[in-house]
Amino acid sequence: MRAALSRIVMIFVGCVLLASGAAQAVTPQEILPDKALEARARDISAGLRCLVCQNQSIDDSDAPLAHDLRVLVRERLTAGDSDTQVREFVVARYGDFVLLKPPFSAATLLLWLMPLLALAGAALILWNSFGQPTRTSSAAPSSGSLSADEQAALDALLRKDEPGKS
């Protein structure tokens, strides 16, 4: 009985430790008392990029700028802005780069096409390196490219090197 209880406690502690690794950077002071507004704030901030970390959302980042953006999002929601108005406000301040999923537009066209261009470039390099047969300089020239004197000298050398002939 004691061993089973010990295992249950260890499993519980392990689960708590695993869950704490995925904890977000939102501090208790930032959390809104209204659960609906807090859920909206989390949804918005999960789609905003930390401008310091760049590969994390502001919800996951401990950077001071991410903290300021989280507070800004919550202030705008508390003031009565819709989710779209909050996103537009942040984008107006920081540009499309602040969005983790920027919109497809003329300004972001290169950003969206860069992976395809890189893949096409890599395929072209590989094709040029391995796809086409290369000419080697060790190949014997055709007999049509030699003059009559050169052909005669070559034939004499070949007869000289044949086994059994001297």
C-alpha positions in Angstrom: 0.0 0.0 0.0 2.8 2.4 0.9 4.7 1.6 -2.3 1.6 2.3 -4.4 1.0 5.6 -2.6 4.6 6.5 -3.1 4.4 5.9 -6.9 1.2 8.0 -7.1 2.9 10.9 -5.4 6.0 10.5 -7.7 3.8 10.5 -10.8 1.9 13.6 -9.6 5.2 15.4 -8.9 6.5 14.4 -12.3 3.4 15.7 -14.0 3.7 19.0 -12.1 7.3 19.4 -13.1 6.6 18.6 -16.8 3.7 21.1 -16.8 5.8 23.8 -15.2 8.3 23.6 -18.1 5.5 24.7 -20.5 4.4 27.5 -18.2 4.0 30.9 -19.9 5.9 34.1 -18.9 2.7 35.9 -17.9 3.1 37.1 -14.3 0.3 37.1 -11.8 0.3 40.9 -11.8 -0.6 40.9 -15.5 -3.5 38.5 -15.2 -6.9 40.2 -15.5 -9.6 39.4 -12.9 -12.2 38.9 -15.7 -11.5 35.4 -17.0 -13.2 36.2 -20.4 -10.9 39.2 -20.9 -7.9 37.2 -19.8 -8.7 34.5 -22.3 -9.0 37.1 -25.1 -5.7 38.6 -24.0 -4.0 35.2 -24.1 -5.4 34.5 -27.5 -4.2 37.8 -28.9 -0.7 37.7 -27.3 -0.2 34.1 -28.5 -0.2 35.5 -32.1 2.2 38.4 -31.4 5.9 38.0 -31.8 8.4 39.1 -29.1 10.5 41.7 -30.9 13.5 40.8 -28.8 13.3 36.9 -28.9 11.7 36.9 -32.4 10.8 33.2 -32.3 8.5 33.3 -29.3 5.1 34.8 -28.7 4.9 37.6 -26.2 3.0 35.1 -24.0 6.1 32.9 -23.9 8.8 35.5 -23.5 10.3 36.9 -20.4 11.8 40.0 -22.2 10.8 43.4 -20.8 9.4 44.5 -24.2 7.2 41.3 -24.2 5.9 42.2 -20.8 5.1 45.8 -21.9 3.2 44.4 -24.9 1.2 42.0 -22.8 0.3 44.9 -20.5 -0.6 47.0 -23.5 -2.9 44.3 -24.9 -4.7 44.0 -21.5 -5.1 47.7 -21.2 -6.6 48.0 -24.6 -9.0 45.1 -23.9 -10.0 46.7 -20.6 -10.6 50.0 -22.4 -13.2 48.2 -24.5 -11.3 47.5 -27.8 -12.2 44.5 -29.8 -9.6 41.8 -30.6 -9.2 43.1 -34.1 -8.7 46.7 -32.8 -6.0 45.6 -30.4 -4.1 43.7 -33.1 -4.4 46.6 -35.5 -3.1 49.0 -32.8 -0.1 46.8 -32.2 0.6 46.3 -35.9 0.3 50.1 -36.5 3.0 50.7 -33.9 5.4 47.8 -34.7 4.5 46.7 -38.3 3.5 43.3 -39.7 6.7 41.8 -38.2 5.1 41.8 -34.8 2.6 39.2 -36.0 3.7 35.5 -35.8 1.7 34.9 -38.9 2.0 38.0 -41.1 -0.6 38.5 -43.8 0.1 37.7 -47.4 0.6 41.0 -49.1 2.9 42.7 -51.6 5.1 43.9 -48.6 5.5 40.4 -47.3 5.6 38.6 -50.6 9.4 37.9 -50.4 8.9 36.6 -46.8 6.4 34.1 -48.0 8.2 33.1 -51.2 11.7 32.9 -49.7 11.4 29.2 -48.6 10.3 28.3 -52.2 13.1 30.3 -53.7 15.7 28.7 -51.4 14.4 25.2 -52.3 14.5 26.0 -56.0 18.0 27.3 -55.7 19.2 24.2 -53.8 17.6 22.0 -56.4 19.3 23.9 -59.2 22.7 23.6 -57.4 22.2 19.9 -56.9 21.1 19.4 -60.6 24.2 21.3 -61.8 26.5 19.3 -59.5 25.1 15.8 -59.9 22.4 15.8 -62.6 24.4 16.4 -65.8 27.3 14.2 -67.0 30.5 16.1 -67.0 33.2 16.0 -69.7 36.5 14.7 -68.7 39.8 15.9 -70.3 41.2 12.3 -70.1 38.9 11.2 -72.9 40.8 10.4 -76.1 40.2 12.8 -78.9 38.4 11.5 -82.0 40.6 10.6 -84.9 38.9 13.3 -87.0 40.5 16.1 -85.0 44.1 15.0 -85.7 46.1 16.0 -88.8 47.4 13.2 -91.0 50.9 13.5 -89.6 49.6 13.4 -86.0 47.5 10.3 -86.8 50.5 8.5 -88.3 52.6 9.3 -85.3 49.8 8.0 -83.0 49.4 4.8 -85.0 53.2 4.3 -84.8 53.1 4.7 -81.0 50.2 2.3 -80.6 51.9 -0.3 -82.8 55.0 0.0 -80.8 53.1 -0.5 -77.5 51.2 -3.5 -78.6 52.3 -6.7 -76.9 54.2 -9.2 -79.1 55.3 -6.5 -81.6 58.5 -4.6 -81.6 
